[in-house]
């Protein structure tokens, strides 16, 4: 496991080819949508927030969809990492 830059798009209809190219030029390797919204709500309310993200399927190549077992191989690792983080808090 390792951290990677993630882009967080506004509504899906704004994810244009130019925006994808821009995010890639920034070094973003993935896109997430829910974490940014939850982080914004937490910031607004002054609440502490953290989220563990892992990839499931890949839409990197629209002509060769990669289901990657929808992340099943990483579920146990993600759970154990989350439990470790909670233990340390």
C-alpha positions in Angstrom: 0.0 0.0 0.0 1.2 3.5 -0.8 -0.3 7.0 -1.0 -1.1 8.4 -4.4 -2.4 11.7 -5.6 -6.2 11.6 -6.2 -8.3 14.0 -8.3 -11.7 14.9 -6.9 -14.1 16.0 -9.7 -17.1 18.2 -9.4 -20.3 16.6 -10.8 -19.5 13.9 -13.4 -20.6 16.1 -16.3 -17.7 18.4 -15.7 -15.1 15.6 -16.1 -14.0 16.7 -19.5 -11.0 15.4 -21.5 -9.1 18.6 -20.8 -9.8 18.2 -17.0 -8.6 14.5 -17.1 -5.4 15.6 -18.9 -4.9 18.4 -16.3 -5.3 16.0 -13.4 -2.9 13.6 -15.0 -0.4 16.4 -15.4 -0.7 17.0 -11.7 0.2 13.4 -11.1 -3.2 12.2 -10.1 -3.5 8.4 -10.4 -7.1 8.0 -9.4 -10.4 9.8 -8.9 -12.5 9.7 -5.9 -15.8 11.5 -5.4 -17.3 10.7 -1.9 -14.3 11.5 0.3 -14.0 15.1 -0.8 -17.7 15.7 -0.1 -17.4 14.1 3.4 -14.2 16.1 4.1 -16.0 19.3 3.2 -18.9 18.6 5.5 -16.5 17.7 8.3 -14.6 21.0 7.8 -17.8 23.0 7.7 -18.9 21.4 11.0 -15.5 21.5 12.6 -15.3 17.7 13.0 -12.2 15.5 12.7 -12.3 13.4 9.6 -10.2 10.7 8.0 -10.9 8.1 5.3 -9.1 5.1 4.0 -9.3 4.7 0.2 -8.4 1.8 -2.0 -9.1 1.0 -5.6 -11.5 -1.5 -6.8 -12.1 -1.5 -10.5 -10.3 0.6 -13.1 -11.8 2.8 -15.8 -8.3 3.9 -16.9 -8.8 2.4 -20.4 -12.4 2.6 -21.6 -11.7 0.0 -24.3 -10.3 -2.6 -21.8 -12.3 -2.5 -18.6 -10.5 -4.0 -15.6 -12.8 -5.2 -12.9 -9.9 -6.2 -10.5 -12.4 -8.3 -8.5 -13.9 -5.0 -7.3 -11.2 -4.8 -4.6 -12.0 -8.0 -2.8 -8.3 -8.8 -2.5 -7.7 -5.6 -0.5 -10.7 -5.8 1.9 -8.8 -7.6 4.7 -5.8 -5.4 4.4 -7.9 -2.3 4.4 -9.8 -3.5 7.5 -6.6 -4.4 9.4 -5.1 -1.0 8.5 -8.2 0.8 9.7 -8.2 -1.1 12.9 -4.6 -0.3 13.5 -5.2 3.4 12.9 -8.1 3.3 15.3 -6.0 1.5 17.9 -3.3 4.2 17.6 -5.8 7.1 18.1 
